[in-house]
């Protein structure tokens, strides 16, 4: 399997299609069926008590699997999440970015299934695990 989008392509796609979110994330690496995405944690991602909020962790998993799919199929903005299961395992550090290591388990014609393990940057113990399914829109014929 060959990549259709590079790190630079994915980051440009985010700026063009999701400018309201683009600064929240950094693509650290991309390889066939794998992607590493960083949530650039700021105060707005924190919940009371100073930990990274669950919705921010969900967004990291969702955007990470989405970008991994796009890296393989090309820039199709209308790929959408159809299912998600998210397990929170431990409290993420508030003073560190959260990093998602994403892998695609199945990349079919209409569905993609992936998972993401998320870690506080610098820690070896995962803070959360997500399983995501995406619907891939049909390719339009030119």
trRosetta pair geometry for C-beta under 8 A, 3 or more apart (Angstrom, degrees):
i j d omega theta_ij theta_ji phi_ij phi_ji
1 32 4.6 139 89 -160 98 126
1 33 6.3 80 74 -36 146 100
1 72 6.4 -11 169 -140 124 108
1 107 7.4 87 -129 58 152 146
2 32 6.8 -53 -103 -93 14 118
3 6 6.8 87 136 -78 135 54
3 30 6.5 105 -127 133 139 111
3 31 7.4 -100 -61 -157 125 24
3 32 5.9 -121 -52 -75 80 69
3 71 5.5 -40 -143 168 93 91
3 72 6.8 -73 -120 -93 49 48
4 70 7.8 -111 76 158 106 53
4 71 6.7 149 50 167 70 35
4 72 6.3 62 14 168 101 15
4 73 6.3 -79 34 98 145 10
4 74 4.2 -72 136 -68 144 72
5 9 3.9 -139 -160 101 83 133
5 10 5.2 107 140 -58 122 79
5 13 7.0 -10 -153 -22 146 140
5 30 7.4 -58 99 150 77 165
5 70 5.8 -6 21 132 151 86
5 71 4.7 -111 61 -119 96 51
5 74 6.4 139 -41 -120 101 39
5 75 6.5 108 -81 -54 134 79
6 9 4.6 103 46 5 68 103
6 10 7.0 -131 95 -4 37 87
6 30 6.7 165 -160 62 37 133
7 10 5.9 -58 -150 37 28 110
7 11 6.4 22 156 -14 65 108
7 27 4.8 -175 -145 105 82 121
7 28 8.0 -92 -126 105 128 11
7 29 7.1 -50 -82 -122 123 23
7 30 5.4 -179 -68 9 73 112
8 11 5.9 -57 -145 40 30 107
8 12 6.2 30 156 -18 65 108
9 12 5.8 -58 -147 39 28 110
9 13 6.3 33 152 -24 64 106
9 75 7.4 -124 167 -58 106 111
10 13 5.5 -50 -148 33 31 116
10 14 6.6 33 152 -20 63 102
10 27 5.0 73 92 -47 131 163
10 30 6.6 143 -12 -55 146 151
10 67 5.1 68 -156 -159 128 113
10 70 6.7 130 -113 94 91 119
10 71 6.2 -18 -73 -78 125 92
11 14 5.7 -48 -150 32 35 113
11 15 6.6 36 151 -18 64 103
11 22 7.4 93 -167 -161 67 103
11 26 7.7 9 -103 -140 118 52
11 27 5.7 -129 -58 19 92 115
12 15 5.7 -52 -149 36 34 112
12 16 6.2 28 154 -14 66 110
13 16 5.9 -62 -146 42 28 107
13 17 5.7 -6 169 9 68 118
13 67 8.0 153 78 -121 131 90
13 70 6.7 -173 126 150 169 152
13 75 5.3 -158 -113 -119 128 113
13 77 7.9 -167 -173 -82 105 87
14 17 6.6 -68 -126 53 21 89
14 18 5.2 -49 -160 57 64 102
14 21 6.8 -97 -171 92 102 90
14 22 4.2 137 132 -113 101 88
14 25 6.7 -122 -150 68 161 116
14 63 8.0 51 -112 -163 121 121
14 67 7.7 -15 -62 -93 111 120
15 18 7.8 -33 -60 64 8 60
15 19 5.9 41 -168 -99 48 75
15 22 4.6 77 -86 -129 55 162
16 19 7.4 14 -117 -57 4 89
17 77 5.1 -163 -135 -115 143 122
18 21 4.4 -28 152 44 114 108
18 22 5.8 147 96 -53 80 78
19 22 5.5 -31 -133 -1 36 121
21 24 5.1 -54 -169 25 66 121
21 25 6.8 20 151 3 91 108
21 59 7.5 -146 -143 -177 129 128
21 63 7.1 -159 150 -94 139 143
22 25 7.0 -89 -162 46 31 87
23 40 7.0 -79 153 56 64 140
24 39 6.4 -19 161 -147 87 72
24 40 5.9 -163 -168 44 34 91
24 45 7.7 130 -146 -72 107 122
24 59 7.3 -21 131 129 148 137
25 37 5.7 -13 -164 -175 113 105
25 38 6.6 143 -157 76 58 55
25 39 6.3 -33 -98 -100 72 49
25 40 6.8 -153 -80 -1 17 91
25 60 7.3 159 -103 -117 108 70
25 63 5.8 -121 -75 123 162 151
26 37 7.3 155 78 -160 43 58
26 38 4.4 -13 59 57 93 111
26 40 6.0 80 -13 -51 103 107
27 30 6.2 -3 174 -41 122 106
27 35 6.8 -55 -146 -169 99 105
27 36 7.4 111 -169 81 56 59
27 37 5.8 -33 -106 -104 57 74
27 38 7.8 -159 -76 18 12 81
27 67 6.5 -143 -96 160 119 153
28 36 4.2 -54 67 105 110 109
28 37 6.8 -168 10 -92 87 18
28 38 5.5 86 -41 -25 110 107
28 99 7.0 3 -7 -141 150 111
29 34 7.6 -14 115 122 101 100
29 35 7.0 176 93 -153 61 43
29 36 4.3 36 44 32 92 112
30 34 7.2 160 -157 95 42 65
30 35 4.9 0 -110 -111 76 83
30 36 7.7 -135 -64 26 46 66
30 67 7.7 -103 -99 141 122 104
30 68 7.6 -175 -133 -110 94 63
30 71 5.0 -154 -166 -131 132 151
31 34 4.5 2 63 61 94 108
31 35 7.6 -169 30 -73 59 46
32 72 7.0 86 -144 -100 65 98
33 68 7.3 42 -166 180 29 110
33 72 6.8 53 -73 -79 53 134
33 103 6.1 30 146 -162 86 73
33 104 4.4 -114 -150 50 74 99
33 107 7.0 -125 -104 -21 92 130
34 68 7.0 -66 -179 -133 8 118
34 101 7.7 -17 -163 -176 97 76
34 102 6.6 148 -158 88 48 66
34 103 5.2 -14 -100 -104 76 73
34 104 7.5 -121 -59 11 39 78
35 64 6.1 176 96 -170 115 78
35 67 5.7 173 175 101 166 100
35 68 4.0 -140 5 -85 127 90
35 71 6.1 162 -75 -3 122 151
35 102 4.5 -10 61 62 86 117
36 99 6.4 1 -174 -177 96 103
36 100 7.0 169 -153 85 48 55
36 101 5.6 -12 -106 -106 84 63
36 102 7.1 -172 -81 20 32 81
37 60 6.4 172 106 -166 114 80
37 63 6.4 -172 169 104 161 96
37 64 4.1 -148 29 -102 139 93
37 67 6.4 118 -76 49 133 141
37 99 7.3 162 85 -156 41 57
37 100 4.8 -7 60 56 90 105
37 102 6.5 29 5 -11 104 123
38 97 5.0 13 -173 158 103 139
38 98 7.4 149 -158 80 56 43
38 99 5.2 -23 -102 -103 74 77
38 100 7.7 -163 -76 20 28 72
38 121 7.3 34 -135 -77 109 120
39 45 6.7 134 158 -136 120 159
39 52 7.4 99 103 -153 142 140
39 56 6.2 108 -169 164 150 100
39 57 7.6 -94 -18 -98 164 45
39 59 7.4 103 -107 88 123 99
39 60 4.4 -66 -52 -89 121 121
39 97 5.9 169 77 -168 60 81
39 98 4.4 4 45 57 117 92
39 99 7.6 -142 20 -71 72 33
39 100 7.5 70 -21 -17 93 100
40 97 5.8 -31 -111 -115 36 115
41 45 5.0 -113 -141 66 70 144
41 46 7.5 77 -176 -56 103 85
41 52 5.9 -78 -121 -98 127 114
41 56 7.6 82 -113 158 82 148
41 94 7.3 -168 157 -168 142 45
41 96 6.8 61 32 99 143 30
41 97 5.1 -172 3 -108 96 47
41 98 6.2 91 -55 -5 116 83
42 45 5.8 104 53 4 56 99
43 46 5.7 -56 -158 20 44 118
45 52 5.5 -12 139 -138 105 81
45 53 6.0 -148 174 24 54 94
45 56 4.1 84 -153 -110 96 160
46 50 5.7 -17 -168 -141 130 37
46 51 6.6 138 -148 71 80 21
46 52 6.3 -63 -100 -96 57 38
46 53 6.4 129 -172 -29 12 90
46 94 5.6 48 -114 -141 120 110
47 50 7.8 -66 71 11 56 11
47 51 5.8 -20 48 67 97 75
47 52 7.5 45 3 134 90 13
47 53 4.1 121 -48 -90 99 87
47 54 7.5 29 -46 1 142 73
50 94 4.3 -55 160 -57 83 168
51 91 5.1 -82 -124 -165 143 99
51 92 6.0 121 -170 61 92 72
51 93 8.0 -98 -130 -146 75 7
51 94 5.5 -106 -103 -65 33 98
52 56 5.4 -108 178 79 92 131
52 57 6.1 104 125 -54 113 97
52 92 4.3 -27 31 79 118 131
52 93 7.8 33 -15 72 108 34
52 94 6.4 179 -40 -103 68 58
52 98 5.7 118 -172 -40 177 133
52 127 7.8 60 56 141 125 158
53 56 4.8 94 65 4 83 104
53 57 7.3 -153 99 -4 45 87
54 57 5.6 -58 -148 38 36 110
54 58 6.2 40 154 -21 70 102
54 86 7.9 119 -167 125 98 141
54 88 6.6 -61 -110 -73 101 138
55 58 5.4 -47 -144 35 36 115
55 59 6.3 41 154 -22 65 102
56 59 5.6 -49 -149 33 32 114
56 60 6.6 38 149 -23 62 101
56 98 7.5 121 127 29 105 142
57 60 5.6 -47 -151 30 35 115
57 61 6.7 33 152 -14 64 102
57 86 7.4 130 116 -171 105 134
57 88 7.2 91 95 -101 160 97
57 92 7.0 172 -82 -17 123 146
57 98 6.4 -79 -106 145 80 167
57 118 6.1 145 -155 110 98 169
57 127 7.2 -116 -124 110 137 114
57 128 5.2 90 174 15 135 163
58 61 5.9 -59 -153 39 33 108
58 62 6.0 29 154 -18 69 112
58 84 7.3 68 -151 160 100 152
58 86 5.9 -56 -101 -81 85 167
58 130 7.4 129 -126 -98 54 142
59 62 5.7 -58 -140 41 30 111
59 63 5.9 22 164 -12 68 110
60 63 6.3 -57 -138 43 22 102
60 64 5.9 26 159 -24 60 115
60 98 5.8 -77 -80 101 170 117
60 100 5.0 165 152 -36 103 129
60 116 7.4 180 122 150 84 151
60 118 6.1 90 106 -113 135 134
61 64 5.7 -60 -144 36 24 114
61 65 6.4 15 164 -11 64 106
61 84 7.4 114 112 -148 127 119
61 86 6.5 177 35 -106 166 111
61 100 6.0 176 -90 -122 52 145
61 102 7.9 145 -145 -93 56 105
61 116 4.3 -177 -131 58 82 145
61 118 6.6 -81 -68 -47 91 127
61 128 7.2 -94 -54 116 127 122
61 130 3.6 51 -155 30 150 161
61 132 6.3 165 151 -46 100 128
62 65 6.5 -59 -148 38 24 100
62 66 6.2 27 154 -19 61 114
62 81 5.9 -44 -141 -66 103 144
62 84 7.0 -31 -86 -99 94 142
62 130 7.8 -88 -50 157 56 160
62 132 6.6 157 -108 -115 53 146
63 66 5.4 -57 -144 41 31 118
63 67 6.1 28 160 -17 67 107
64 67 6.1 -58 -146 38 25 104
64 68 6.4 26 154 -20 62 107
64 100 4.1 -86 -78 102 163 144
64 102 4.3 -179 153 -57 109 137
64 116 5.0 94 89 -107 140 140
65 68 5.5 -52 -147 36 34 115
65 69 6.4 38 153 -21 65 102
65 81 7.9 87 82 -98 124 97
65 102 5.6 -167 -80 -148 56 130
65 104 7.6 122 -149 -88 80 78
65 112 7.6 164 169 116 100 114
65 114 4.1 167 -135 74 106 133
65 115 7.8 45 -91 -49 119 6
65 116 6.0 -107 -51 -41 94 115
65 130 7.5 -115 -31 107 128 118
65 132 4.2 -180 34 70 173 144
65 134 6.5 -178 133 -37 110 121
66 69 5.9 -57 -155 33 28 110
66 70 6.5 22 152 -13 64 108
66 79 6.5 155 -144 96 82 115
66 81 7.4 -63 -71 -57 103 91
66 134 6.7 141 -99 -98 62 142
67 70 5.5 -53 -142 41 36 111
67 71 6.2 48 154 -30 66 100
67 102 7.8 117 68 55 90 163
68 71 5.6 -46 -148 26 30 117
68 72 7.0 20 154 -10 59 106
68 102 4.7 -138 -48 124 143 132
68 103 7.5 -173 -158 -128 157 11
68 104 5.4 -178 140 -48 122 102
68 114 5.8 125 80 -123 141 162
69 72 6.1 -71 -162 40 32 104
69 73 6.1 -12 161 13 73 115
69 79 5.7 -165 113 156 140 162
69 104 6.8 127 -81 -98 63 130
69 107 7.1 167 -127 -120 74 103
69 112 4.7 142 -111 79 116 168
69 114 7.1 -126 -54 -22 91 138
69 134 5.3 -62 -66 64 163 160
69 136 7.0 -153 180 -88 127 103
70 73 6.2 -73 -127 55 31 85
70 74 6.8 -67 -168 101 67 16
70 75 6.0 42 -165 -102 114 42
70 76 6.5 -160 -113 37 86 71
70 79 6.8 -156 -68 27 85 144
72 104 6.8 -40 -20 2 151 167
72 107 5.6 -64 125 -142 157 157
72 112 7.9 147 62 -118 135 142
73 76 5.9 -36 113 8 117 124
73 79 7.5 119 65 -65 142 142
73 107 7.5 -166 -52 -170 102 118
73 136 6.4 -161 -108 -141 173 131
76 79 5.1 83 101 -30 103 98
76 136 6.9 59 96 -157 153 80
76 137 5.9 -162 175 42 125 104
78 137 4.5 30 96 -30 114 145
79 112 7.6 5 -163 22 130 126
79 134 5.2 26 169 172 105 123
79 135 6.7 179 -156 84 60 51
79 136 5.3 -12 -114 -111 101 56
79 137 6.4 -118 -74 -3 54 84
80 134 6.6 158 81 -153 28 76
80 135 5.3 -9 60 52 82 99
81 84 6.0 3 -178 -45 128 109
81 132 6.2 -66 -130 -163 101 105
81 133 7.3 100 -161 77 60 53
81 134 5.9 -49 -97 -100 43 70
81 135 8.0 28 112 12 3 81
82 111 7.5 -67 35 -124 143 99
82 133 5.0 -59 65 104 94 100
82 134 6.5 135 6 -131 89 17
82 135 4.8 86 -44 -31 124 100
83 131 7.8 -24 120 114 99 87
83 132 7.0 160 89 -156 64 41
83 133 4.0 27 46 36 101 114
84 130 6.4 -21 -162 -166 93 107
84 131 7.2 155 -154 81 43 56
84 132 5.3 0 -105 -108 79 75
84 133 7.6 -139 -61 25 48 69
85 130 6.8 158 83 -154 51 56
85 131 4.6 4 52 50 100 101
86 128 6.3 1 -174 -178 91 117
86 129 7.4 168 -152 87 48 46
86 130 4.6 -10 -104 -104 79 90
86 131 8.0 -152 -68 26 44 60
87 128 6.3 166 87 -156 54 66
87 129 4.8 0 54 55 104 90
87 130 7.6 -167 23 -75 64 45
88 127 7.2 -20 -154 155 69 72
88 128 5.1 -27 -109 -102 52 98
89 125 7.8 -139 113 159 124 93
89 126 5.8 55 49 102 145 87
89 127 6.0 -177 58 -175 88 24
89 128 6.0 -178 10 -87 86 36
89 129 6.7 53 -29 -5 122 92
90 125 6.2 10 34 131 151 120
90 126 7.7 129 28 99 103 48
90 127 5.3 -96 68 -124 77 63
91 127 7.1 -58 108 -140 12 108
92 96 7.5 -128 171 70 89 97
92 98 5.4 -15 -154 -91 149 115
92 118 7.6 -40 -88 132 128 109
92 120 4.8 156 -155 -72 77 100
92 127 4.2 42 -75 -147 87 165
92 128 7.6 -39 -52 -14 114 102
93 96 4.2 42 87 23 122 110
93 120 4.1 89 18 -153 99 148
93 121 7.9 -96 59 42 122 67
93 123 6.9 153 -11 -29 122 135
96 120 4.5 78 84 -179 133 94
96 121 4.4 -153 176 47 107 89
96 122 6.0 -110 -137 27 144 110
96 123 7.4 121 99 -11 164 105
97 120 7.8 137 81 -160 39 53
97 121 4.4 48 60 -25 82 132
98 118 5.5 18 172 -180 107 110
98 119 7.0 162 -157 80 64 34
98 120 6.1 -44 -102 -98 68 47
98 121 7.1 -121 -85 -29 18 79
98 127 6.7 -81 -134 48 112 141
99 118 6.9 163 82 -150 39 61
99 119 5.3 -22 61 62 91 88
99 120 7.9 61 16 166 83 8
99 121 5.4 96 -21 -85 112 76
100 116 4.4 -9 -168 -170 113 119
100 117 7.1 148 -153 73 59 37
100 118 4.8 -26 -94 -94 74 84
101 116 6.8 149 70 -155 41 62
101 117 5.0 -14 56 59 98 92
101 118 7.8 -174 17 -80 66 36
101 119 7.4 27 -8 1 103 110
102 114 5.9 23 -175 165 96 129
102 115 7.3 177 -145 92 58 39
102 116 4.7 -20 -95 -98 78 88
103 114 6.3 -179 92 -153 40 88
103 115 6.1 -5 57 56 82 80
104 107 5.2 32 154 -54 138 104
104 112 6.0 -46 -145 -174 115 107
104 113 7.2 114 -164 80 67 47
104 114 4.5 -49 -105 -93 54 104
105 113 4.8 -50 64 102 104 97
105 114 6.0 168 5 -103 80 38
105 115 6.4 48 -31 -5 118 94
106 111 7.1 13 110 109 115 91
106 112 6.5 -177 95 -148 68 44
106 113 4.3 34 42 36 101 103
107 112 5.0 11 -115 -118 62 97
108 111 5.0 20 53 58 119 70
108 112 6.7 -162 30 -75 67 52
108 136 7.6 -170 84 19 67 131
109 136 7.0 -146 147 72 34 130
110 135 6.6 -17 168 -153 77 71
110 136 5.6 -155 -148 53 28 90
110 138 7.7 -11 -103 -74 91 71
111 133 6.1 -15 -166 -171 106 100
111 134 6.9 148 -157 79 54 52
111 135 6.3 -31 -100 -104 68 51
111 136 6.7 -144 -66 6 16 93
112 133 7.1 159 82 -156 49 52
112 134 4.5 -8 57 56 98 104
112 136 6.1 82 -18 -45 101 111
113 131 7.4 -3 -172 -177 92 89
113 132 7.3 166 -152 88 49 50
113 133 5.2 -17 -101 -103 75 78
113 134 7.9 -165 -73 21 32 71
114 131 7.7 175 94 -153 40 50
114 132 5.4 -14 65 62 84 95
114 134 7.5 12 11 -2 105 108
115 129 6.8 -2 -177 -175 109 89
115 130 6.5 168 -155 88 61 54
115 131 5.0 -24 -101 -102 90 64
115 132 7.1 159 -95 17 36 75
116 129 7.2 168 86 -154 55 46
116 130 4.7 3 51 53 98 101
116 132 7.0 26 -4 -3 105 117
117 126 4.7 -79 -174 -112 97 137
117 128 7.8 167 -157 89 43 50
117 129 5.5 -12 -106 -106 66 81
118 126 6.2 94 64 -160 46 89
118 127 5.4 -61 105 59 91 90
118 128 4.5 1 51 59 119 89
118 129 7.3 -159 17 -75 80 35
118 130 7.3 43 -17 -3 113 101
119 123 5.4 -164 -178 76 97 87
119 124 7.2 -23 -141 -135 137 12
119 125 7.2 139 -129 80 94 36
119 126 5.5 -75 -78 -109 78 53
119 127 6.2 137 -119 0 28 89
120 123 4.3 45 67 15 92 130
120 127 5.8 85 -30 -39 82 132
123 127 7.7 69 86 -43 140 98
126 129 6.1 49 144 -59 146 87
